[in-house]
Amino acid sequence: MLKLGNLTIETPVVLAPMAGITNAAYRRLCAEQGAGLYVCEMITSRGIVEGDQKSLDMLTFDARETVRSVQLYGVDPVFIGRAVQILCDSYGVAHIDLNFGCPVPKVTRKGGGAALPWKRNLLGAILRSAVHAATPYGVPVTMKTRIGIDSSHQTYLDAGRIAEESGAAAIGLHGRTAAQAYSGQADWSTIAELVEHVSIPVLGNGDIWEAGDALRMVAETGCAGVIVGRGCLGRPWLFRDLAVAFGGGEALNLPTLGEVATVMRRHGELLADLMGEQRGLRDFRKHVPWYLKGFPAGGELRAALGMVDTLAHLDELLSQLDPTVPFPVAELGAPRGRQGSPRDHIVLPHGWLDDTDGLSTDLADAEIGVSGG
């Protein structure tokens, strides 16, 4: 089990927030497969405080989400504190994760995401504000970060110390720098080093493609749990496998194409319930390549599924798949989702690396247009 303050997670697995992916429908789908903590898409603190409709619309939870978890992005301690209070008081949120790991250029160039931990004093002020606001509600605050901006500007050990001193319940570490983005291989040794450096739980993130990867990460690093992102794209049953693996059970059979089609149909149904049929099925389209990755489905059928617009149309197309086709074992352990290439240069605000304070830095524009990633 994973303990985050007063919150106990049956299986030490956390669904990473992913823009345009981890809405209420996808969280419900994953939760139906296994146990864990399922975090909604990243939302800006300023958007919540100022009542931005796009940000508030993302605070939609399924009726069966007994533990509401939100990832909050922000650069201002005052806005962060107020947003945390609103989330706890008005939305019944039971866990808040602060994002200090986003490597997207539009975020780092304004000093947010993975760039912010360089400003140690600002990081501490944000964490203390969030913890102070959440404490009366008994809501644990965690943070997620990366190794650093690049190999020459590492921040994860200082971030861990600051998180612990500020009262954070845990810290998640993605074993890549912002410069690496999602390329190359995650460095799990940094997760092990952070475990030795702090007394609060450390959650490991990076390159968990199969349940066995999660067990290996825990064994090699001593982390208290794992954060799963791209590995579950088109494979929400990974949470079933993780629950079995952490429970000491035997590996389950890989799903056939027919079983994958059943999950696809359920996903489409949940999205239709959440957004309305037409919009929900449009949103479903981007998941099709992930679900069918490695399967012999045919280009024409794949293209048709990429244009699906009703549940009836989805049923018709899924019926054309051969349900007996076995899972493509060549896809096991293979990276999924975006990878890209490492960046030679991370765009930061002017003079960002000159000091590690940040409390007097004007970051007023850093949250504009960031909700959702």
Solvent accessible surface area in square Angstrom, and as a share of the most:
residue,aa,sasa,rsa
1,M,164,0.73
2,L,3,0.01
3,K,113,0.48
4,L,1,0.00
5,G,49,0.47
6,N,131,0.67
7,L,27,0.13
8,T,59,0.34
9,I,7,0.04
10,E,130,0.58
11,T,9,0.05
12,P,14,0.09
13,V,0,0.00
14,V,8,0.05
15,L,0,0.00
16,A,5,0.04
17,P,26,0.17
18,M,28,0.13
19,A,59,0.45
20,G,32,0.31
21,I,11,0.06
22,T,0,0.00
23,N,18,0.09
24,A,6,0.05
25,A,4,0.03
26,Y,0,0.00
27,R,3,0.01
28,R,36,0.13
29,L,2,0.01
30,C,0,0.00
31,A,45,0.35
32,E,73,0.33
33,Q,48,0.21
34,G,19,0.19
35,A,26,0.20
36,G,20,0.19
37,L,3,0.02
38,Y,22,0.08
39,V,3,0.02
40,C,1,0.01
41,E,24,0.11
42,M,10,0.05
43,I,0,0.00
44,T,5,0.03
45,S,0,0.00
46,R,67,0.25
47,G,7,0.07
48,I,5,0.03
49,V,46,0.26
50,E,109,0.49
51,G,37,0.35
52,D,64,0.33
53,Q,116,0.51
54,K,120,0.51
55,S,1,0.01
56,L,45,0.22
57,D,84,0.43
58,M,31,0.14
59,L,12,0.06
60,T,59,0.34
61,F,26,0.11
62,D,26,0.14
63,A,107,0.83
64,R,168,0.61
65,E,27,0.12
66,T,128,0.74
67,V,49,0.28
68,R,78,0.28
69,S,0,0.00
70,V,0,0.00
71,Q,4,0.02
72,L,0,0.00
73,Y,1,0.00
74,G,4,0.03
75,V,9,0.05
76,D,46,0.24
77,P,32,0.20
78,V,118,0.68
79,F,43,0.18
80,I,1,0.01
81,G,10,0.10
82,R,112,0.41
83,A,0,0.00
84,V,0,0.00
85,Q,76,0.34
86,I,29,0.14
87,L,0,0.00
88,C,11,0.07
89,D,97,0.50
90,S,77,0.50
91,Y,56,0.21
92,G,50,0.48
93,V,4,0.03
94,A,29,0.23
95,H,5,0.02
96,I,0,0.00
97,D,14,0.07
98,L,1,0.00
99,N,15,0.08
100,F,3,0.01
101,G,8,0.08
102,C,14,0.08
103,P,5,0.03
104,V,38,0.22
105,P,49,0.31
106,K,82,0.35
107,V,0,0.00
108,T,1,0.01
109,R,109,0.40
110,K,65,0.28
111,G,0,0.00
112,G,0,0.00
113,G,1,0.01
114,A,3,0.02
115,A,1,0.00
116,L,1,0.00
117,P,1,0.01
118,W,36,0.12
119,K,4,0.02
120,R,41,0.15
121,N,77,0.40
122,L,7,0.03
123,L,0,0.00
124,G,3,0.03
125,A,17,0.13
126,I,0,0.00
127,L,0,0.00
128,R,133,0.49
129,S,27,0.18
130,A,0,0.00
131,V,28,0.16
132,H,148,0.66
133,A,17,0.13
134,A,1,0.00
135,T,89,0.51
136,P,106,0.67
137,Y,87,0.33
138,G,39,0.37
139,V,16,0.09
140,P,11,0.07
141,V,4,0.02
142,T,4,0.03
143,M,1,0.00
144,K,28,0.12
145,T,1,0.01
146,R,6,0.02
147,I,8,0.04
148,G,1,0.01
149,I,3,0.01
150,D,42,0.22
151,S,89,0.57
152,S,89,0.57
153,H,47,0.21
154,Q,86,0.38
155,T,3,0.02
156,Y,10,0.04
157,L,50,0.25
158,D,44,0.23
159,A,0,0.00
160,G,0,0.00
161,R,96,0.35
162,I,12,0.06
163,A,0,0.00
164,E,56,0.25
165,E,123,0.55
166,S,10,0.07
167,G,46,0.44
168,A,4,0.03
169,A,18,0.14
170,A,0,0.00
171,I,0,0.00
172,G,2,0.02
173,L,0,0.00
174,H,11,0.05
175,G,0,0.00
176,R,2,0.01
177,T,9,0.05
178,A,1,0.00
179,A,13,0.10
180,Q,50,0.22
181,A,10,0.08
182,Y,40,0.15
183,S,7,0.04
184,G,66,0.64
185,Q,145,0.64
186,A,8,0.06
187,D,62,0.32
188,W,27,0.09
189,S,72,0.46
190,T,11,0.06
191,I,0,0.00
192,A,28,0.21
193,E,84,0.37
194,L,0,0.00
195,V,36,0.21
196,E,150,0.67
197,H,87,0.39
198,V,15,0.09
199,S,97,0.62
200,I,28,0.14
201,P,41,0.26
202,V,4,0.02
203,L,9,0.05
204,G,0,0.00
205,N,10,0.05
206,G,4,0.04
207,D,23,0.12
208,I,7,0.04
209,W,21,0.07
210,E,39,0.17
211,A,15,0.11
212,G,46,0.44
213,D,22,0.11
214,A,0,0.00
215,L,73,0.36
216,R,117,0.43
217,M,0,0.00
218,V,44,0.25
219,A,87,0.67
220,E,99,0.45
221,T,10,0.06
222,G,49,0.47
223,C,4,0.03
224,A,44,0.34
225,G,0,0.00
226,V,0,0.00
227,I,9,0.04
228,V,0,0.00
229,G,12,0.12
230,R,25,0.09
231,G,2,0.02
232,C,0,0.00
233,L,8,0.04
234,G,1,0.01
235,R,8,0.03
236,P,0,0.00
237,W,11,0.04
238,L,2,0.01
239,F,0,0.00
240,R,66,0.24
241,D,30,0.15
242,L,1,0.00
243,A,29,0.22
244,V,42,0.24
245,A,20,0.16
246,F,53,0.22
247,G,67,0.64
248,G,68,0.66
249,G,41,0.40
250,E,150,0.67
251,A,101,0.78
252,L,80,0.40
253,N,135,0.69
254,L,68,0.34
255,P,8,0.05
256,T,46,0.27
257,L,1,0.01
258,G,18,0.17
259,E,92,0.41
260,V,0,0.00
261,A,12,0.09
262,T,93,0.54
263,V,20,0.11
264,M,0,0.00
265,R,72,0.26
266,R,64,0.23
267,H,1,0.00
268,G,0,0.00
269,E,57,0.25
270,L,11,0.05
271,L,1,0.00
272,A,12,0.09
273,D,109,0.56
274,L,62,0.31
275,M,41,0.18
276,G,35,0.33
277,E,76,0.34
278,Q,118,0.53
279,R,142,0.52
280,G,0,0.00
281,L,0,0.00
282,R,114,0.41
283,D,29,0.15
284,F,0,0.00
285,R,59,0.22
286,K,78,0.33
287,H,1,0.01
288,V,4,0.02
289,P,80,0.50
290,W,54,0.19
291,Y,4,0.01
292,L,0,0.00
293,K,71,0.30
294,G,43,0.41
295,F,5,0.02
296,P,101,0.63
297,A,13,0.10
298,G,43,0.42
299,G,57,0.55
300,E,156,0.70
301,L,22,0.11
302,R,73,0.26
303,A,64,0.50
304,A,32,0.24
305,L,0,0.00
306,G,28,0.27
307,M,129,0.57
308,V,0,0.00
309,D,56,0.29
310,T,52,0.30
311,L,35,0.18
312,A,74,0.57
313,H,55,0.24
314,L,0,0.00
315,D,61,0.31
316,E,103,0.46
317,L,9,0.04
318,L,16,0.08
319,S,89,0.58
320,Q,107,0.47
321,L,11,0.06
322,D,73,0.38
323,P,80,0.51
324,T,104,0.60
325,V,26,0.15
326,P,97,0.61
327,F,17,0.07
328,P,23,0.15
329,V,103,0.59
330,A,91,0.71
331,E,29,0.13
332,L,68,0.34
333,G,37,0.36
334,A,27,0.21
335,P,57,0.36
336,R,7,0.03
337,G,27,0.25
338,R,146,0.53
339,Q,85,0.38
340,G,64,0.62
341,S,83,0.54
342,P,87,0.55
343,R,73,0.27
344,D,157,0.82
345,H,136,0.61
346,I,12,0.06
347,V,66,0.38
348,L,35,0.17
349,P,31,0.20
350,H,193,0.86
351,G,31,0.30
352,W,7,0.02
353,L,64,0.32
354,D,120,0.62
355,D,69,0.36
356,T,57,0.33
357,D,47,0.24
358,G,4,0.04
359,L,101,0.50
360,S,108,0.70
361,T,55,0.32
362,D,121,0.63
363,L,22,0.11
364,A,52,0.40
365,D,87,0.45
366,A,1,0.01
367,E,9,0.04
368,I,110,0.56
369,G,57,0.55
370,V,2,0.01
371,S,8,0.05
372,G,12,0.11
373,G,27,0.26
